Amino acid sequence: MNYKHLILIVCCAFTFACAKKGSGSGGTNHRPLASIKAEFISANPFSFKFTVTATDQDQDALSYTWDFGEGTVKSGTSVETFNYDPGKDYVVKVKVSDGKSTPVDVAASISTKTTDVIIDFSKIYQTMDGFGGFGAMKEYWAQGPFGTDAFVN
């Protein structure tokens, strides 16, 4: 019995519609989305850590231009730490840019103003006598010392 080999050649044509990276749908670029968080670090000097969380729908690289609210403007990263003079209020602004669309501005308000707290030990508002105790009182489920008279006392 003779077997003939059949070689089948299949040709397929594919058409791909590709959008240029960063062009978004319809050829328009999307602005980044951003938010800022300020975290107090220390009081001497007044130091704050700022974190910008930003995304870009078009996967473009992002840049950050910081205005620390007291005259310092610089290019930086998404996380910056800065020291401030005491006794003032500041507004920290960040421009987040993908280099293709209008930058997004985010801001955080911080304060380095302090308030003196005066404690007058001659005034008594509350008196605590011991801390008390709570626990099962020698029932079968009361394991450990937490329900014993010695523990509660």
N, C-alpha and C positions, 0 to 999 in steps of 0.2 A: 504494500500500500504506500503510495507516494503522498507525502504531505507537502503542500505548497504553502510557503509562508506569505502571508499577506501583510504588507506594511501599509499601515494606514497613517497618513499624515493629515493632522487636523490643524487648520489654521484658524486662529481666533483673532479678532480685532477688538481691542478695548479702547474706549475713550474715557479719559479721566478729566474731570473738571477740577483744576487745582486753583486754590486761592493763594496768593502770595502771602507768606507769613507776615502777620501784623496788619493784614488788609481787612480782616473781618468779613462779614457777609456783605455782599454787594459792593465791595471795594472800600468801605468806610472803616476807619479805625475807631475803636472804642476807647473811651477815657478810662484810666485806672479807677479802681475803687479803693478807698483808704480810710483808716481811722487811726486815732492817736490815743495813747495812754501815758499818763504821767505818774511816776512812782517816786515818793519821797525817800531819800536815802539817808541823809544826815542833816543835822542842824548847825554844825560848826566845822566847816562852812555849810551853808544851805546848798545841798546837792540833790539834784533830781535826775532820774533816769527816764528817758522818753523812748517809747516804742511805737513805731508806725507799722500797722498791719496793712499791707497793700497787695492787691492782685490786679492782673491785667488779662482781660478776656482774650486778647490777641497774643499772649505770651511774649510781649515785648519786654526788654530789660528796662528796669525802672531806676530813676535817679531821684535823689532827695536833696532839696535845698532848704536849709534850716535858718530860721530867724528866731533867735533865742529871746527876743523881746527887750533886750537892753542895749542893742546896737550891734551885736555880733551876728553876722550872716555868713554861712559857709555851706559848701557841698559836703555831704556825709553819707552815712549808711542809714538803714532803717532803725538802728538803735544808737542813741547818743546820750551821753551824760554831761551835765553842765552845772557849774557852781554859780550861785547868785549872792548878791549883797542882801543883807537883812533889811526888814522893815518896808518892803515894797510889794506891789502886785505886778505880775508879768503875764503877757500873753505870748505863748510860744507857737510859731506858725511853721508849717512845713509844706513845701510845694512838691508834690509827687508827679513825676513826668515820665512818659514813655517815649518822649522825643518826637512824637508824631501827632499828638492831639493836644488840646488845651490842658495844661497841668491842673491837678486837683489840689485844692488848698484844704488843709486840716489844721485845727488849732486846739490848744489846751491852756486853760488859765491856771496859774499857780500863785501862791502867796508866801512871802517870807516874813509876814507880820507876826509878831508874837504878842501874847497876853500874859501879864503877871497874874499868878494865882496866889492868893494869900490864905494861909491856913491858920485859923485861930484855935489853938489847942485848949483854950479855956471854955469853949462851947462844946457841949456833948449833945449829939442828936440821936445816938443809938448806942445801946450797951449790949454786947454779946457775952453770954456766959456759957462757954463751952460750945461744942459743935453738935452735940446730940448723936443719935445713932439710929439706924434703920436696918431692919433685916428680919428674916423669919425667926420666930421665937421658939426654937427647939422642936420644930415639927420634923417629920421624917425626911423632908426634902432639904432641910437646913444643914448643908454640909459646910464645914469650916467654922472659923471663929466668929463669923459676922452676926450670929444671933445669940451669942453667949453673953451672960451678964458682964463678964470681964471685958469683952470688946465694947459693949455699949457704954460701960462706965469709963 
